[in-house]
């Protein structure tokens, strides 16, 4: 089970830190953050493989940082220099397979947390 927290409303240029709390160990588990804006398709934001290899999509690179804490069983997303186009529901996912950016039938998804950035 995954539970996201840390969402909210901020002004453009502000920061938020999202956290995804897992109920089970996430050591060596590929994970990712996705977002879905109203009326748009879900899109990848950032991922971390079972080790420490991280990936960011172009629009967030340099502004967002993904990090995993195996002891706390959390996957965080530090979001800086937020823009109105970052407004979306954000979801974390723990993969049932080896690759963090591939959908697998047994993936675990959180319920999502809303991020709203005003100009």
C-alpha positions as CSV (number, residue, x, y, z in Angstrom):
1,X,0.0,0.0,0.0
2,X,1.2,3.5,-0.9
3,X,0.0,6.7,0.6
4,X,1.1,10.1,-0.8
5,X,1.2,13.3,1.2
6,X,2.6,16.8,1.0
7,X,0.4,18.3,-1.7
8,X,-1.1,21.7,-1.5
9,X,-1.4,25.1,-3.2
10,X,1.6,27.3,-3.8
11,X,2.4,30.3,-5.8
12,X,4.6,30.1,-8.9
13,X,8.2,29.8,-7.9
14,X,7.4,28.1,-4.6
15,X,8.3,24.6,-3.4
16,X,6.6,21.5,-2.2
17,X,7.9,18.1,-1.0
18,X,5.7,15.1,-1.8
19,X,6.2,11.9,0.2
20,X,5.0,8.4,-0.7
21,X,4.8,6.1,2.4
22,X,5.0,2.4,1.7
23,X,3.6,-0.3,4.0
24,X,6.3,-2.7,3.0
25,X,10.0,-2.6,2.2
26,X,10.9,-0.7,-1.0
27,X,14.5,-1.7,-1.0
28,X,15.5,-2.7,-4.6
29,X,12.0,-1.8,-5.8
30,X,11.8,0.4,-8.9
31,X,9.5,3.3,-8.3
32,X,8.3,6.4,-10.0
33,X,6.2,9.6,-9.7
34,X,3.5,10.3,-12.3
35,X,1.1,13.2,-12.6
36,X,-2.2,13.8,-14.3
37,X,-3.5,17.2,-15.1
38,X,-7.2,17.8,-15.5
39,X,-8.3,16.7,-19.0
40,X,-4.9,15.3,-19.8
41,X,-3.2,11.9,-19.9
42,X,-1.1,10.6,-17.1
43,X,2.6,11.4,-17.6
44,X,5.8,10.3,-16.0
45,X,7.6,12.9,-13.8
46,X,10.6,11.1,-12.4
47,X,11.7,7.5,-11.6
48,X,14.3,5.7,-9.6
49,X,15.3,2.1,-10.3
50,X,16.0,-0.6,-7.7
51,X,19.3,1.1,-7.1
52,X,20.1,4.8,-7.3
53,X,19.7,5.5,-11.0
54,X,17.3,8.4,-11.4
55,X,15.4,9.8,-14.4
56,X,13.6,13.0,-14.9
57,X,11.4,14.2,-17.8
58,X,12.6,17.3,-19.5
59,X,10.1,19.9,-18.1
60,X,11.1,19.0,-14.5
61,X,14.8,18.3,-14.8
62,X,16.8,20.6,-12.6
63,X,13.7,21.6,-10.6
64,X,12.5,18.3,-9.1
65,X,14.5,15.7,-7.1
66,X,13.4,12.1,-6.5
67,X,14.8,10.3,-3.5
68,X,14.2,7.0,-1.7
69,X,14.7,6.2,1.9
70,X,14.7,2.4,2.4
71,X,14.7,2.6,6.2
72,X,11.7,4.9,6.3
73,X,10.1,3.2,3.3
74,X,9.4,6.5,1.6
75,X,9.8,7.9,-1.9
76,X,10.0,11.6,-1.9
77,X,9.7,14.2,-4.7
78,X,11.2,17.6,-3.9
79,X,9.7,20.2,-6.2
80,X,11.3,23.6,-6.5
81,X,10.6,26.6,-8.8
82,X,7.1,25.3,-9.3
83,X,5.1,26.6,-12.3
84,X,1.4,26.7,-13.1
85,X,1.9,23.9,-15.6
86,X,3.0,21.6,-12.7
87,X,-0.6,21.7,-11.4
88,X,-1.8,18.1,-11.4
89,X,-2.6,15.1,-9.3
90,X,0.6,13.3,-8.4
91,X,0.9,9.6,-7.9
92,X,3.6,7.3,-6.8
93,X,4.0,3.8,-8.1
94,X,6.0,0.8,-6.9
95,X,6.7,-1.5,-9.8
96,X,6.1,-5.2,-9.9
97,X,8.8,-5.6,-12.5
98,X,12.4,-4.6,-13.0
99,X,12.0,-1.3,-14.9
100,X,10.7,1.8,-13.2
101,X,9.0,3.3,-16.3
102,X,7.2,0.3,-17.5
103,X,3.6,-0.7,-16.4
104,X,3.3,-4.1,-15.0
105,X,0.0,-5.9,-14.0
106,X,1.0,-6.1,-10.3
107,X,2.1,-2.5,-9.9
108,X,1.0,-0.7,-6.7
109,X,-0.3,2.9,-7.0
110,X,-1.1,5.5,-4.4
111,X,-4.3,7.3,-4.3
112,X,-2.7,10.6,-5.4
113,X,-2.2,14.0,-4.0
114,X,-3.2,17.3,-5.5
115,X,-0.6,20.0,-6.4
116,X,-1.9,23.4,-7.4
117,X,0.4,26.2,-8.5
118,X,-1.0,29.7,-9.1
119,X,0.6,32.4,-11.1
